[in-house]
């Protein structure tokens, strides 16, 4: 009996060693994840809770099965492939690659020790962590578009005059709504997926039942967001934008989502009862191999050594490729406008507006007035130029992220969107904004210069990171122009300015990052 207990203790030590090595190897990724999980008003604020649930379920599964340690060499190649994916993300500074490799590296290492049959019960407990990884953000733009299209269908029968442009919904004479990232429904989708997968793991055996529950959870989570957005749009129109839901609708959304969970769990209970009379033997049943391959110590060493070697190379590569720290003052000597025509003023705002950009490596914010346009009533034409650059993108310092906003929704509301032709094949996004408490308007043009390519939308800027696999650049910049004028065509003025300013900015950024 003592021998058997000692064997179990030895079998427990090896996974612990592996987990410690895994944590050391993926520490940079974990730091980035933790930074996202502590932002309680973001999509992934459930990360720490999910980590705790995953850990508890994994320990309970190990305690129930006591898997035997061996060396299952067939899993060596998938394991190394996952490590190399993580490594490529570190070298190329593509955080998504590191996140995609996170769970496969963890499961691959355990599969090397335990083999396929013994790893099956751990797939869901460990795999739950997938729903806390930020690579899901790539779904935000498609979900935003779907949300806009569904609400367009829902508004059409109500005899309400409205116009849809991209992710903006305009009610002429009333106001406009932006179906922003937070309105995509991704947060509800991930929470719904997590709850359904977790319920299936704890209460359902058949894969069919689990997939049916997940499908129902996804459909109702998306429906909850569509209903939420529809109610907000309708109330904004009916109350002439005075409803409290227009300003503060986060809690309302969670109440709607909670209501949609009722039919989900009723359906889950139905599936559970349906399985009650079925023969036992579902996805959780696992048979141990009759014979362990190789020696346990050899198996563990074969798992830990390659991880430590590749992990060390990853840290070394990150240190070698990391851009040297440079002061934001490097931009202060750069001028993108013709100062013979524009007079700089000592402020970084235009009529109280400026973009909100988090922790850029370099930044330039300047406001100008047109020479000869100043009178007793003030300047007839004012210009804002903002240039924000990240030497390389990493957690908390990305050109497209939740907290990087072109304007504050609390003060300004969008009135229309348009495209700005900057010439030479460069197209920028355009946006007309109006202050909520006045009739003052600001017109802006914006474009993303990512790894030597101009992009006009957030989605395009995100996808532009992928060519970094094949080139040495990993920089990303945001150029924002704003104009206020009393007697001019602001869109035409922006188009002219965007062409000349982007023509100065592009070679300057190329000289810094090539």
TACOR-V584928 format. One record per pair of residues at least 6 apart in sequence whose C-alpha atoms are under 6 Angstrom apart, sorted by the first residue. I is the first residue (numbers start at 1). GAP is how many residues later the second one is. D is the distance in whole Angstrom. If there is no record, write none. Layout:
i: (I,I)
gap: (GAP,GAP)
d: (D,D)
This chain:
i: (11,25,32,37,37,37,39,43,44,47,54,54,57,58,69,69,69,70,70,70,70,70,70,70,71,71,71,71,71,72,72,75,79,82,82,86,86,86,87,89,89,89,91,91,96,111,121,140,143,144,147,151,162,162,163,163,167,167,168,168,169,169,170,174,176,185,188,189,192,192,196,200,205,205,206,224,224,228,328,328,331,336,336,341,342,342,342,342,343,343,343,344,344,345,345,348,348,348,355,355,356,356,357,360,360,360,361,361,362,362,363,363,364,364,365,365,366,366,367,367,368,368,369,370,373,373,380,380,381,381,382,382,383,383,384,384,385,386,386,387,387,388,388,389,389,390,390,391,392,392,411,411,412,412,412,413,413,414,414,415,415,416,416,417,417,418,419,419,420,420,420,420,420,421,421,422,422,422,423,428,428,428,429,429,429,430,430,431,431,432,433,433,434,434,442,443,443,444,444,445,445,446,446,447,447,447,447,448,448,448,448,449,449,450,451,451,451,455)
gap: (58,286,363,7,8,10,6,144,88,85,71,72,68,67,44,45,227,43,222,223,224,225,226,229,41,42,222,223,228,40,43,37,29,19,23,11,12,15,227,6,8,9,226,227,39,8,163,44,41,40,79,79,8,9,6,7,11,12,9,10,7,8,6,66,239,40,33,32,25,29,18,10,77,78,76,32,33,25,34,35,33,165,168,30,26,27,28,29,25,26,28,23,24,22,23,17,18,19,51,52,48,49,47,28,29,30,28,29,26,27,24,25,22,23,20,21,18,19,16,17,14,15,13,11,6,7,105,106,103,104,101,102,99,100,97,98,96,93,94,91,92,89,90,87,88,85,86,84,82,83,24,25,22,23,24,20,21,18,19,17,18,15,16,13,14,12,10,11,7,8,9,10,75,6,74,73,76,77,76,18,19,28,16,17,27,14,15,12,13,11,8,9,6,7,42,39,40,37,38,35,36,33,34,8,9,31,32,6,7,29,30,27,28,26,22,23,24,6)
d: (6,5,5,6,5,5,6,5,6,5,5,6,6,6,5,5,5,5,6,6,6,6,5,5,6,5,6,5,4,5,6,5,5,5,5,6,4,5,6,6,5,5,6,6,6,6,6,6,5,4,6,6,5,5,6,5,6,5,6,5,6,5,4,6,6,5,6,5,6,6,5,5,4,6,5,6,5,6,4,6,6,5,6,6,6,6,5,5,5,5,6,6,4,6,6,5,5,6,5,5,6,5,5,6,6,5,6,5,6,5,6,4,5,5,6,4,6,5,6,4,6,5,4,6,5,5,5,5,6,4,6,5,6,5,5,5,5,6,5,6,5,5,5,6,4,6,5,5,5,5,6,6,6,4,6,6,5,6,4,5,6,6,5,6,5,5,5,5,6,5,6,6,5,5,6,6,5,4,6,6,5,5,6,5,5,6,4,6,5,4,6,5,6,4,5,6,5,5,4,6,5,6,4,6,5,6,5,6,5,6,5,6,5,4,5,6,5,6)
